[in-house]
Amino acid sequence: MVYTLPGVRLPTAPSVYKSNRSSFHGDRSDTGLSLLLSNHRFSGKIFYGRPSYDSKSTSFVVAASENVPVPSSQSNYPSSSSEQLEAAGMASEDPQVFQNDDSPVAHADSIMDDENSLEPMSGLSEDGKANSADISKESGRVRQRSIPSPGAGQKIFEIDPFLSSYREHLDYRYGHYKKMREAINKSEGGLEVFSRGYEKFGFIRSATGITYREWAPGAKSAALIGDFNNWNPNADIMTRNEFGVWEVFLPNNVDGSPPIPHGSQVKIRMGTPSGIKDSIPAWIKFSTQAPGEIPFNGIYYDPPEEDKYVFQHPRPKKPKSLRIYEAHVGMSSTEPVINSYANFRDDVLPRIKKLGYNAVQIMAIQEHSYYASFGYHVTNFFAPSSRCGTPDDLKSLIDRAHELGLIVLMDIVHSHASNNTLDGLNMFDGTDTLYFHSGSRGYHWMWDSRLFNYGHWEVLRFLLSNARWWLDEYKFDGFRFDGVTSMMYTHHGLQVAFTGNYNEYFGGLATDVDAVVYLMLVNDVIHELFPEAVAIGEDVSGMPTFCVPVRDGGVGFDYRLHMAVADKWIELLRKRDEDWKMGDIVHTLTNRRWSEKCVAYAESHDQALVGDKTLAFWLMDKDMYDFMALDSPSTSLIDRGIALHKMIRLITMGLGGDGYLNFMGNEFGHPEWIDFPRADQNLPDGKFVPGNKNSFDKCRRRFDLGDAEYLRYHGLQEFDQAMHHIEETYGFMTSEHQYISRKDECDRVIIFERGNLVFVFNFHWTNSYSDYRVGCLKPGKYRVILDSDDALFGGFSRIDHKADYFTSEGYYDNRPRSFTVHAPSRTAVVYRLVEDQVKPVVG
């Protein structure tokens, strides 16, 4: 999570959309086409390196007269899902660580057709090649899947017997989850149907016209307005049902063309308790900001079939070892501009593949009016950010990533929403309780944002459908859920120091059970409908059961972000080398729950923001400006920084978890920080916050530095690539064999085994060791496969790569065998057991 100051929205990339609100007269016709269409911005089918051809996908058809009641009413909202269920009559304390030794909504059955036969999810034809028609049928195949009934939820007590002392809380939590599943089955026809809310709400195209629905029980009147009807609030008046759902049907034009042209600007005008309010539809699929305007506008995005992007490549299989490249499309250019999806696709994705990562995690996808929020103040949850291009451009990016064998994860924000009342969900219908808790419980004082009411039926529909939308429509392969700690606790993790005591998770009223149950439900949707999908949670608390399957009583994530690791490195870099403790480093890297997987990182986007420093900047500071050229003298600060930068990253990957993450540019020690364009701000409390003259200079990535062979950055980038290569080959992050044999505070040496590899780290600032004995498990011959001191990586070539290291029998460091090595100061060397042939790890 990134913390940003509230204030004036910053300038964004120019848009071609132009508002036409001067006239409230005239009939609906195609004369209302926006400038967007006249400029042909969306014309032409989009393929990545493929000729155009017609899509075989079938449009959804929904009866125009379909009513959408919801199981809640305007007059009496239950404050939690518990109350809703009642109204419906339905009723040792230390964690284990790394071993050191309503009525149902209509189902719209008419949308089903005979293309939805059960077929493999791979999208491959019999000859093993991708078939675009098969890929386009994936949604139909997913729709045929059923989400199994909840299990007993008792296995967590076998996994961790200490949880038995908190059985009452955990049984209550799982019981509440089961009741929600039962209620959804009874009222909605199941979680699979419930998670397709985008087929009921928002704009629904049918053979005879367009139906628009919106849940806004606080509104007294509603009308659909836009340039298609000259913004006339009397042209398309909506009607309200007893559940607060507003609806209007717009028949096709006489010539059969759609009543709302593709690219039209749209909003809903509501009479609310606080006055007339124009809002962007909550389920809008695209929104843009016109040049010179502050508010965004909703865009009716429905290009002709021949212009829609058609996916060509199947999803890659879920990697066994997850190596994530965290990226922000907008700031991924080497130039001081907002980059596009197309440029990221063509320029950055091949770079990620070449470096050896197997996953790209993309930030700031959901539309956010405030660019400097890093995408975390979401205004339009179903719309991809228009700053970088169109929805079809994003699909093309994801398809290209799949072609390269990269899975694509989305940094999804369901922990809070923007406080923006012009463009987002806040005060959508004039009330502050529509999607959020009321009062202080619905406001995050540190983030200046609104907090969802996860106990409300329609909030569940909205968020569950949102997660499925990105997986289904855009073919994302999973999510990194932001701010999960804030969701799971009523105190949001603020001013709380988690110690691992189970009372902090399950004692008292600190846990928001509604939020935890939502996370269980969304993981059901993700994993049961998309079995190869990956779910990562950003949780700093270390809540037990977080990465245990839902059926076993857990929350259901695949991975937890190991957030303490990056904080530890920053803490150490504030100290002298002499004050680093080897045991402290090892403890932080391995202090995670047994059997619950973690993604470790030395630094993410958080450490790169203005106000903080990247690892490279902590290590080398201002010397980076003058001494990074190979043809100029180095300094002791540069030599130390380059050596430790490599060691920190390798030991984090080697000991920190089952997956690894890096923020773009940090693989080569990107200089300076990230600073989004900002204007000067005068805060309500009278404080003045200077801006940066809306500069994009530090809101970009200088990939050219890492590519320049005459700069020391290049050696760091080469080391990062080599590090990923050996992980791909040997799969050490997920190896079952892992043993730490040495944490020597005097020598400043750490030695551990993972699989058939032996890692030797010498953190001493001056001492090098000859004939240093290294304990190991397996007998035989060992050779160097990675050496941070290699000249290729900016080192001093003090290790002989041609040498063979033979083991001798006899216990050393509690290992049955050992061999001796040369361990120069500030180096990390990986040795492998020589076998007949080494094959890359599959998956």
Salt bridges, closest charged atoms under 4 A:
GLU66 OE1 - ARG213 NH2 3.56
GLU119 OE1 - ARG141 NH1 3.92
GLU138 OE2 - ARG315 NE 2.79
GLU138 OE1 - LYS475 NZ 3.21
ASP160 OD2 - ARG593 NH2 2.69
GLU188 OE2 - ARG461 NH2 2.93
GLU192 OE2 - ARG196 NE 2.88
GLU192 OE2 - ARG468 NH2 2.87
GLU199 OE2 - ARG143 NH2 2.97
GLU199 OE1 - ARG196 NH1 2.92
GLU199 OE1 - LYS200 NZ 3.99
ASP236 OD1 - ARG28 NH2 2.07
GLU247 OE1 - ARG213 NE 3.14
ASP278 OD1 - ARG269 NE 2.73
ASP302 OD2 - ARG205 NH1 2.89
ASP302 OD1 - LYS308 NZ 3.68
GLU305 OE2 - LYS308 NZ 2.85
GLU326 OE2 - HIS605 ND1 2.72
ASP346 OD1 - ARG345 NE 2.75
GLU367 OE2 - ARG387 NH1 3.37
GLU403 OE2 - ARG50 NH2 3.47
GLU403 OE1 - HIS313 NE2 3.53
GLU403 OE1 - ARG400 NH1 3.09
ASP411 OD1 - ARG480 NH1 2.98
ASP423 OD2 - ARG9 NH2 2.86
GLU458 OE1 - ARG461 NE 2.85
GLU473 OE2 - LYS395 NZ 2.65
ASP477 OD1 - ARG315 NH1 3.20
ASP477 OD2 - HIS402 NE2 2.67
ASP482 OD1 - ARG480 NH1 2.86
ASP512 OD2 - ARG441 NH2 3.47
ASP514 OD1 - HIS176 NE2 3.05
ASP524 OD2 - ARG181 NH1 3.07
GLU538 OE2 - ARG480 NH2 3.09
ASP539 OD2 - ARG560 NE 3.25
ASP558 OD2 - HIS527 NE2 2.68
GLU571 OE2 - LYS568 NZ 3.12
GLU571 OE2 - LYS575 NZ 3.58
ASP577 OD1 - ARG640 NH2 2.57
ASP577 OD2 - ARG826 NH2 2.43
ASP579 OD2 - ARG576 NE 3.18
ASP584 OD2 - LYS568 NZ 2.91
GLU596 OE1 - ARG560 NH1 3.69
GLU596 OE2 - ARG593 NE 3.10
GLU603 OE2 - ARG649 NH1 3.10
ASP606 OD1 - HIS605 NE2 3.15
ASP621 OD1 - LYS613 NZ 3.19
GLU672 OE1 - LYS698 NZ 3.80
ASP675 OD1 - ARG678 NE 2.88
ASP697 OD2 - LYS698 NZ 3.74
ASP697 OD1 - ARG700 NH2 2.72
ASP704 OD2 - ARG702 NH2 2.79
ASP707 OD2 - ARG351 NH2 2.54
GLU718 OE2 - HIS714 NE2 3.48
ASP720 OD1 - ARG649 NE 3.76
ASP720 OD2 - HIS724 NE2 3.54
GLU727 OE1 - ARG323 NH1 2.69
GLU728 OE1 - ARG323 NH2 2.55
ASP744 OD2 - ARG742 NH1 3.05
ASP747 OD2 - ARG742 NH1 3.90
GLU753 OE1 - HIS737 NE2 2.67
GLU753 OE2 - ARG815 NE 2.85
ASP787 OD2 - HIS801 NE2 2.77
ASP789 OD2 - ARG798 NE 2.92
ASP790 OD2 - HIS801 ND1 3.74
ASP804 OD1 - ARG783 NE 2.63
GLU809 OE2 - ARG817 NE 2.87
ASP813 OD2 - ARG742 NE 2.81
